[in-house]
Amino acid sequence: MVTLSKECKDHLEKALGNDDPSEKDFHIRQVLQACSGSTFSGEPNRDSPDN
């Protein structure tokens, strides 16, 4: 089961509730950046150069 952090959920909800495309883009990018270093479950991403 995939789980997202509260921060990611908050950004996705803000993206869904916003009519401005640039604001939607901002919130979606925040989620992608937050998840880029790890998997959704919180385990380290084995493909990351830091691991």
Backbone as a ProteinNet text record, in pm:
[ID]
protein_1_A
[PRIMARY]
MVTLSKECKDHLEKALGNDDPSEKDFHIRQVLQACSGSTFSGEPNRDSPDN
[TERTIARY]
83.9	0	89	62.7	138.4	77.2	162.6	115.5	197.1	132.4	197.6	207.4	308.9	321.8	209.5	185.8	83.2	116.9	244.3	286.7	249.1	273.8	240.5	89.5	14.8	-131.3	-182.6	-127.1	-169.3	-143.7	-26	5.7	-87.6	-117.3	-207.8	-348.8	-394.9	-526.8	-530.5	-422.2	-415.4	-415.4	-346.7	-344.3	-484.6	-555.4	-690.3	-787.8	-767.5	-859.5	-827.3	-723	-680.3	-712.8	-761.9	-796	-679.8	-580.9	-467	-368.4	-344.4	-254.1	-113.4	-62.4	72.1	75.4	-32.3	-40.8	-53.1	-133.1	-142.5	-5.5	64.8	198.1	292.8	288.2	374.8	353	228.2	199.3	235.4	211.5	247.6	399.1	471.4	618.4	672.3	608.2	650.2	639.7	532.1	513.9	621.3	647.1	748	885.5	919.6	1048.8	1058.7	950.8	951.3	968.6	915.9	920.4	1039.3	1118.4	1226.4	1339.8	1359.1	1467.8	1428.8	1300.9	1256.9	1131.6	1097.8	973.9	858.9	736.2	620.2	606.8	658.3	643.9	746.4	838.9	938	1070.4	1080.3	1206.9	1297.9	1430.4	1522.9	1508.8	1525.6	1523.3	1658.5	1661.2	1788.1	1858	1784.7	1844.4	1907.6	1883.6	1935	2087.6	2162.6	2308.7	2351.8	2263	2297.4	2298	2244.1	2233.9	2341.2
-117.1	0	124.2	216.4	340.4	443	507.5	613.9	739.8	852.9	982.6	1052.1	1134	1212.1	1315.5	1367.9	1471.5	1593.4	1627.9	1742.3	1721.9	1601.7	1572.4	1577	1519.6	1522.4	1665.5	1749.5	1889.6	1961.6	1938.3	2002.8	1953.9	1825.2	1772.4	1828.3	1841.2	1899.4	2045.7	2118.6	2259.1	2268.1	2174.6	2174.3	2148.6	2053.5	2022.5	2137.2	2211.7	2319.5	2452.5	2459.4	2585.6	2589.6	2703.9	2719.7	2772.8	2830.8	2889.7	2779.3	2761.2	2655.2	2664.9	2786.2	2799	2756.9	2781.7	2737.8	2584.6	2525.9	2380	2319.9	2376.7	2330.2	2338.2	2448.2	2466	2354	2328.2	2228.1	2087.5	2056.6	1924.6	1908.1	2013.5	2006.8	1986.3	2047.7	2029	1882.2	1817	1675	1591.7	1620.3	1544.5	1561.6	1682.9	1706.9	1637.2	1639.8	1576.1	1425.3	1367.2	1221.9	1175.3	1266.2	1226.6	1154.2	1178.4	1114.9	986.5	953	830.2	778.3	655.9	599.7	655.6	635.8	687.7	628.8	510.2	446.1	496	583	638	564	458.1	385.9	457.1	451.9	518.7	467.1	555.6	521.4	462	337.3	270.4	328.6	402	462.1	598	650.6	781.1	773	872	869.4	880.6	924.9	937.4	804.3	699.4	568.8	474.9
0	0	0	-87.4	-98	-3.6	76.8	164.7	139.3	152.4	134.9	269.5	284.2	406.9	412.4	532	547.7	462	455.1	373.3	226.4	175.8	36.9	14.3	106.9	95.3	95.2	182.7	189.8	57.7	-1.7	-129.5	-239.7	-242.1	-344.7	-328.2	-205.3	-181.4	-224.8	-199.4	-242.6	-394.8	-460.2	-606.4	-662	-601.6	-647.7	-624.3	-517.1	-482.8	-547.1	-627.2	-686.1	-834.4	-880.8	-1022.3	-1106.3	-1041.7	-1112.6	-1153.4	-1283.4	-1328.9	-1269.9	-1250.3	-1194.4	-1047.4	-974.3	-834.7	-828.2	-917.8	-923.6	-950.5	-1046.2	-1082.7	-963.5	-890.1	-773.6	-671.7	-637.9	-535.4	-582.3	-707.6	-760.3	-762.5	-799.4	-798.4	-657.1	-558.5	-419.5	-378.8	-420.9	-389.6	-459.5	-585.4	-659.2	-597.4	-555.4	-491.9	-356.6	-280.8	-149.3	-160.7	-267.7	-284.9	-367.9	-421.1	-511.7	-440.7	-312.3	-239	-170.9	-171.8	-106.8	-174.2	-144.9	-197.4	-116.9	-160.6	-90.8	49.7	71.5	202.2	302.3	260.2	350.5	347.6	270.6	259.6	161.5	181.8	89.8	-53	-145.1	-286.6	-322.6	-361.8	-391.8	-513.8	-597.7	-717.1	-686.2	-565.8	-529.9	-510.8	-557.6	-542.1	-396.4	-306.2	-165.4	-92.4	-155.3	-88.3	-133
[MASK]
+++++++++++++++++++++++++++++++++++++++++++++++++++

